[in-house]
Amino acid sequence: MNGLQHKQRRKGMGLTLICLVVIGLGVAIQRDIIVLDRWIPAHYLPWAPLQLEDPPGMVTGWKLSRLNENPAACRAFLEREAPQRVSFLPDRPSNNGCDLINSVRMHSASGASGEQGVRFNQSFIASCPLAVSWLRFERHGLKSAAQEVMGSEVTQVSHVGSYACRNIYGRENARRSEHATADALDVTGFTLADGRQIRLPRDWTAPEDEDAPGRFLRAVQDAACESFGTVLGPDYNAAHRDHFHLGTRGWRFCR
């Protein structure tokens, strides 16, 4: 065997060894994943599909953000978890940055057959990720905030819309708003089961002056930060003095 053949043989053996190591690592990782799946709750596992009942946790934001990149997984979530709450809409591409892609119309909960959820003052168009974020917020944030602070349940949510083909603040040279693609909802108030109505900005008070409605609104804002990427309220600026802006871009930008 000459020197060239010897070098080629050594190179081939080296590549074979590398391949065996990679395969071994893959098998070990797969085995570890199977073990983790068996012993660790799914909501702690980044690769486990997001479920409506999963409590907010360290990987919730990552899972929600992944839905923006995986329309099929997002749609599957809605079909599995809340088919009665949404109507799937045909895609509506545009050339002006106001596309409606993988979007739905979000409906009030009917209350039939034990269905959980709230009513809306009107249905609204939502991107699929916005619909998922809203459903999780209903389940894990809004419900508990109302019970803990107000001792009642939220039965209706009032809003002023989600989809509007415009730039941020309507400025000509600004980037497109989250509303331009139905990625945000502007919420203005809540009605409780006992008839009380809580409204922005009327019931938004300084922390040192807060009564129960004020504490409830701040609890709602804090809870929304667990389910939405962007949450803007009255303390952010004058443009948001009368509503909560609940959007899907980014993660945990809460002001």
N, C-alpha and C positions, 0 to 999 in steps of 0.2 A: 504494500500500500504506500503510495507516494505521499508527500506532504500535503498536497492540495486535497486529496481524497480524505486524509486524516482530519483536516480542518473542517471539511464538509460534514464528515460523520459526527464530529464533536458538536458542530452547529445544530445538526438534526437532533442529536440527543438532548441538547439544551432546550430546543423548542418543544420537544416532547415532554420534557420535565416541566416546563412552564405551563403547558396545556394541562398536565395532570394536576399541578398545583391549583390552577384556576378552577378546574372541575371539582377538585376536592373542597375548595373554599365555597363554591356554589352549592354543593351538597350540604356542607355544614351550615351555611346560612339558611338554606331552605329548611333544614331540620330544626334550626333554632326558631325560625318563623312559625313552624308548626307548633312547637312547644309554647311560644308566646301566645299564639292564637288560642291555645287550649287553656292557659292559666291566667291570662291578663284580659280584663274587660275590653271589649272592642273599641270603646270610645277613647282608650289610651293609645291605640295602635294607628299610626299614620296611614297604613295601607288598608285598613278596614273601611268599608263604605260608611258614609255618614248616615245616621238614623235620626228620625225625629225625636225619639226618646233619649238619645245620648245627652247626658248633662254637659254643659260647657266645660271645656278643659283646655289643656295646653296645646292640643293639636286641632282644636275646633276651627280656629282661624285659617290654618293651613288647608284643612279639608274644604272649607267654604270657598277659599280662593281657587282651589283646584277645579271647582265646578265651572268657573269661567272658561277653563281650558278644555273641559270635557262635557260638551252639550248633551251627549247621550246619557252620561251618568246623572246629570242634573235632571233631565226629563224623567229618568227612571225613578229618581227620588220622589218626584211629584206624583207619578203614576202609582207608586207603591204606598206612599204615606198620606196623600190627600187628593185623590182623583176627583172627589166631589167639590173641592174648593177651587179648581182651576179649569179653564177651557183653553186648550192649546190653540194658538193662532198661527196662520201661515206666515212664513218669513216675508219681510218687506224690506229688501235692500234699498239703499238710496245712494246718491252720489254727493250728498251734502252732510254726511256725518251723523245722520239721524236714523240709522238702520234699526229695524225691529227684527232681531234674529233670535230664534229659540225663546219666544216670548209667550206669555199667557195672559188671560184675563182672570184676575183674582176676585173671587166671589165671597160673600158673607157665609158664615157657617149657618146651616139651616136648623141645627139643634136636633134633627131627626136621628133616631137610632143611636143616641148617645154621642153624636158628633160633637167634638170639642172645638172651641174657637169663638171668634167675635163676629158681630155684624159690622158692616161699613156703611157710612152715609151714602156711598155709591161704590160700585165695583171699579176696578182700575186695571190698567195694563201694566204688566211687570215683566222684566226680563226673568228668565228662569232662576238665576241666582238670587235676584231680589225676592222672588216668591218663596224660595227655600229659607232665606234669612228671616223673612217675615214669619213664616210658620214656626220656626224655632224660637223666635222672640216671643210670639204669642204663648208658646208652651212653657218656656223656661224663664222668661223675664216679666212680661206684662202680668201674667196671672199671679205670680208670687208677690209682686210689688203691690198689687191691689189688695190682696188678702192681708199682707203684713202691715201695710200702712193705713188702709182705709177700712179694713174689715169687711170688704165686699168684693164682688167680681166685676170685671169690665165686661159689659155686654155690647157696647158699640164704640167704634173708633171713627172719629171724624178726620177727614183729610182734604187737601185741596189739589190732589192730583199727583201723578207720577211722570207721565210722558208729555214732554214739550220740546219741540225742535228749536233749541235756543242755546246761546252761549252762557257761560257763568255770569250771573247778574244781568244778563241781557246786553253785555258790552260787546261792541262790534269786533274788537280785536282780541277778545278772550278766547280760551279754548272752549270746546263744547262742554256743556253741563252734563252731569250724570242723568239728568232728566231727558236729554236728547236721545238716549237709548233705553229709556224706562228702567234705569238702574237705581232710581231713588224715589222715595215717597215722602211727601211733606205732611206730617201729622199735626193737627191743630187742637185736638181734644179727645176726651173720653167720657162716656156715660156709664155709670155703675148700675148694678142690679137694683139698688135701693132708690134709683132715680136721680142721684146727685150727678151733676155735670161739672167736669173739671176742664178748664179751657186755658189755652195760651193766647195772649200773655197775661190774662187777668189773674190767674192763680200762681204765676211764677213770682216768687218772692226771694229776697235776699236770705241766705242761710240763717242769719241770726234772727230773722223775723218770721221764719217758716211756721205755718200751720200745717195741718194734715195734707191738704191738697198740694201745697208747695213741696212738702217732703215726698209725696207720691210722685210728682213730676220729676224731681231729681232722681228718685229711685228708678223711674222708667228710663231716664236718660242713661244712667249707669248700666242698667240691664241691657239696653240696646247695644251698648259697646261690646257685649259678648257675642252678638249675632251679626252686626253690621260693620263694614270696613270704615265708614265715615259716619259720624253722628255729630250734627251741629245743632245748637240750641240758642236760646235767647242771650246767653252770656258770650256767644261768639262774636256777633256783630248785629247792627241794626237790621240788616236784611233778614235775619233769622229770629227777630224778637217775638214773632207770633206763631212759630211752629218748630217742630223737630224735623230736621232733614236727615233721613235715614237712607244711606247709600251703600253700595257694595264695593266701591273702589278702595284700594289700600287695605289697611287693617289697623283698627283701634286708633283712628284719628278722631278723638272725642273732645269736643270743645263746647 
